[in-house]
C-alpha cells in the first residue's frame, strides 16, 4: 500500500501568500517502509538551506518535480521526474540504514537544477551533475560472540570472544577476533589435566546478499593461531605446559542487520596443523588433540558505520 502526500504549492518567499501559480511544484510519494524520507515541506527546507536563500520565482519558474521514495533490494531508492522548463528522469540509490544520505542527494539534485538559469530539455547534464548515488564502499561492526566448541580442548566447552569486522564491496567481509575456550579437565592417575585455549582468528566471508540485507547467508574461510595450555591439578607437583596452536577451516554463517544492530550465527570446522597432547607420569596421556574440531557460535554487536 502506498501513501501519497498531496501536491502543495511552494511559494517564492516565506510568510507571503501568492495567488499566482508557484514557481516550483514538488510532489513526494513514500511507501510505508520509507516514511523516514522527507515530505514536500522537509525537502523544500533542505533545498533552501543548500541554496542559502529563499527560492525566487524566476529561479524555478515552470518546473514540476515529482519524487517517489521506495525500497528495492534493501536499498533506498528515489525516482525523480522533472516536467516543464526542465525535463528528464533519474533514479538515485543508497544502501544505507536510513534515508538521510539519499534525501540529501535528492535535495542537492533539485537545488542544482533550480540554481541553473539555462533552459534545457535534456535530463542528463544537471541531474548527472548531482547524482549522489552512494555506493557505500564499506561498513564496519564490533561484536561479542559466544558458543560451544567440540574437540578443541577435549570435551565440549564454552567459548567467548570479541570480533571486529569490515564489510567491503557489499558482498565481502574481513574480520579479526579473539576467542577464549574455557578449560576442560581430563582425569589421569591421581589427578587431572585442565586444558584451555586462547586464540586469535582472521576470517574472510563471501555473502550471497549485500551486507545491509536483513538476512545474509555466507561462506567463510578461517585461519587461527593461539596458545594451548595444559595444567596439572591434584598432583604432588602441579605443572603447566603451553603449546603454540595453529588451525584453518571453513564455516557457514547466517547473519543480518536490524538498523544499527548486527547479528550472526555460524557453524565452523577447524583442522589443527599438528597433533598435540598432554600426559602425566604414571597416569599416561590426559589429553590428545582431535584432528578435526567444530565450533557453533552466535554474534551480536553494533554497526559502527
Residue pairs with C-beta under 8 A, 6 or more apart in sequence:
1 32
2 29
2 30
2 31
2 32
3 29
3 30
3 31
3 32
3 35
4 29
5 27
5 28
5 29
5 30
5 39
5 40
7 25
7 26
7 27
7 40
8 26
8 40
8 41
9 21
9 22
9 25
10 22
10 23
10 24
10 25
10 26
10 40
10 44
10 55
11 17
11 18
11 22
12 18
12 22
12 23
12 54
12 55
12 56
12 57
13 54
13 56
14 54
23 55
23 56
23 57
23 58
23 59
23 60
23 61
23 62
23 63
24 55
24 60
24 63
24 64
24 65
24 114
25 63
25 64
25 65
26 40
26 43
26 44
26 65
26 66
26 67
26 110
27 40
27 64
27 65
27 66
27 67
28 37
28 38
28 39
28 40
28 43
28 67
28 68
28 69
29 67
29 68
29 69
30 37
30 39
30 68
30 69
30 70
31 69
31 70
31 71
33 71
34 69
34 70
34 71
34 76
34 99
36 98
36 99
36 100
37 69
37 76
37 78
37 99
37 102
37 103
38 46
38 99
38 103
38 107
42 103
43 67
43 103
43 106
43 107
43 110
44 55
46 103
46 104
46 107
47 55
47 107
47 110
47 111
47 114
48 54
48 55
50 107
50 108
50 111
51 111
51 114
51 115
55 114
59 114
59 115
59 117
60 114
61 85
62 84
62 85
63 82
63 83
63 84
63 85
63 86
63 113
63 114
64 82
64 83
64 84
65 80
65 81
65 82
65 110
65 113
66 80
66 81
66 82
66 83
67 78
67 79
67 80
67 81
67 106
68 78
68 79
68 81
69 76
69 77
69 78
69 99
69 102
70 76
70 77
70 79
71 77
72 93
73 210
74 95
74 209
74 210
74 212
74 213
74 214
75 93
75 94
75 95
75 212
76 93
76 94
76 95
76 96
76 98
76 99
76 102
77 91
77 92
77 93
77 102
78 91
78 92
78 93
78 102
78 103
78 105
78 106
79 89
79 90
79 91
80 89
80 90
80 91
80 92
80 106
80 109
80 110
80 127
81 88
81 89
82 88
82 89
82 113
82 123
82 127
85 119
86 113
86 116
86 119
86 120
86 121
86 123
86 126
87 121
87 123
88 122
88 123
88 124
88 126
88 127
89 123
90 109
90 123
90 127
90 128
90 131
92 102
92 105
92 106
92 109
92 131
92 132
92 133
93 102
93 133
93 134
94 101
94 102
94 105
94 133
94 134
94 136
95 134
95 135
95 136
95 170
95 210
95 212
96 102
96 134
96 136
96 212
97 212
97 257
97 259
97 260
97 303
101 132
101 134
102 134
104 132
105 130
105 131
105 132
105 133
105 134
108 130
108 132
109 126
109 127
109 130
109 131
109 132
111 130
112 126
112 129
112 130
113 126
113 127
113 130
116 126
120 126
136 170
136 212
137 168
137 169
138 166
138 167
138 168
138 169
138 305
139 166
139 167
139 211
139 212
139 303
139 305
140 164
140 165
140 166
140 167
140 303
140 304
140 305
141 164
141 165
141 167
141 262
141 301
141 302
141 303
141 304
142 162
142 163
142 164
142 165
142 301
142 302
142 304
143 162
143 163
143 164
143 165
143 262
143 264
143 299
143 300
143 301
143 302
144 160
144 161
144 162
144 163
144 299
144 300
144 301
145 159
145 160
145 161
145 162
145 163
145 177
145 179
145 297
145 298
145 299
145 300
146 158
146 159
146 160
146 161
146 297
146 298
147 158
147 159
147 295
147 296
147 297
147 298
148 156
148 157
148 158
148 159
148 295
148 296
148 297
149 156
149 157
149 158
149 159
149 181
149 293
149 294
149 295
150 156
150 293
150 294
150 295
151 289
151 290
151 292
151 293
151 294
152 159
152 181
152 197
152 270
152 290
152 293
152 295
153 181
153 182
153 183
153 184
153 195
153 196
153 197
153 228
153 287
154 184
154 186
154 195
154 287
155 184
155 186
156 184
157 181
157 182
157 183
157 184
158 181
158 182
159 179
159 180
159 181
159 182
159 295
159 297
160 179
160 180
160 182
161 177
161 178
161 179
161 180
162 177
162 178
163 175
163 176
163 177
163 299
163 301
164 175
164 176
164 177
165 173
165 174
165 175
165 176
166 173
166 174
166 175
167 173
167 174
167 211
168 174
170 210
170 211
170 212
171 206
171 207
171 208
171 209
171 210
171 211
172 204
172 205
172 206
172 207
173 203
173 204
173 205
173 207
173 211
173 218
174 202
174 203
174 204
174 205
175 202
175 203
175 205
176 200
176 201
176 202
176 203
177 200
177 201
177 203
178 198
178 199
178 200
178 201
179 197
179 198
179 199
179 200
179 201
180 196
180 197
180 198
181 196
181 197
181 198
181 199
182 196
183 194
183 195
183 196
183 229
183 231
184 194
184 195
184 196
185 192
185 193
185 194
185 195
185 233
186 192
186 193
186 195
186 286
186 287
187 286
188 279
188 280
188 283
188 284
188 285
188 286
189 235
189 280
189 281
189 282
189 283
189 284
190 234
190 235
190 283
191 232
191 233
191 234
191 235
191 238
191 280
191 283
192 232
192 233
192 234
192 286
193 230
193 231
193 232
193 233
193 278
193 280
193 286
193 287
194 230
194 231
194 232
194 233
195 228
195 229
195 230
195 231
195 278
195 286
195 287
196 228
196 229
197 226
197 227
197 228
197 229
197 245
198 226
198 227
198 229
199 224
199 225
199 226
199 227
199 245
199 247
200 224
200 225
200 226
201 222
201 223
201 224
202 222
202 223
202 224
203 220
203 221
203 222
203 223
203 251
204 220
204 221
205 218
205 219
205 220
205 221
205 253
206 218
206 219
206 220
207 213
207 216
207 217
207 218
208 216
208 217
208 218
209 215
209 216
209 217
210 216
211 257
212 257
213 256
213 257
214 256
214 257
214 258
215 254
215 255
215 256
216 254
216 255
216 256
217 252
217 253
217 254
218 252
218 253
218 254
218 255
219 250
219 251
219 252
219 253
220 250
220 251
220 252
220 253
220 266
220 268
221 248
221 249
221 250
221 251
222 247
222 248
222 249
222 250
222 251
222 268
222 270
223 247
223 248
224 245
224 246
224 247
224 248
224 249
224 270
225 244
225 245
225 246
226 244
226 245
227 242
227 243
227 244
227 245
228 242
228 243
228 244
228 245
228 276
228 289
229 240
229 241
229 242
230 240
230 241
230 242
230 243
230 278
230 286
230 287
231 238
231 239
231 240
231 241
232 238
232 239
232 240
232 280
235 280
241 278
243 276
245 272
245 276
246 272
246 273
246 274
247 270
247 271
247 272
247 273
247 293
248 270
248 271
248 273
249 268
249 269
249 270
249 271
250 268
250 269
251 266
251 267
251 268
251 269
251 295
252 266
252 267
252 268
253 264
253 265
253 266
254 264
254 265
254 266
255 262
255 263
255 264
255 265
255 266
255 299
256 262
256 263
256 264
257 263
257 303
260 302
260 303
261 300
261 301
261 302
261 303
262 299
262 300
262 301
262 302
262 303
263 298
263 299
263 300
263 301
264 298
264 299
265 297
265 298
265 299
266 295
266 296
266 297
266 298
266 299
267 294
267 295
267 296
268 294
268 295
268 297
269 292
269 293
269 294
269 295
270 292
270 293
270 294
270 295
271 291
271 292
271 293
272 289
272 290
272 291
272 293
275 288
275 289
275 291
276 289
277 285
277 287
277 288
277 289
278 285
278 286
278 287
279 285
279 286
280 286
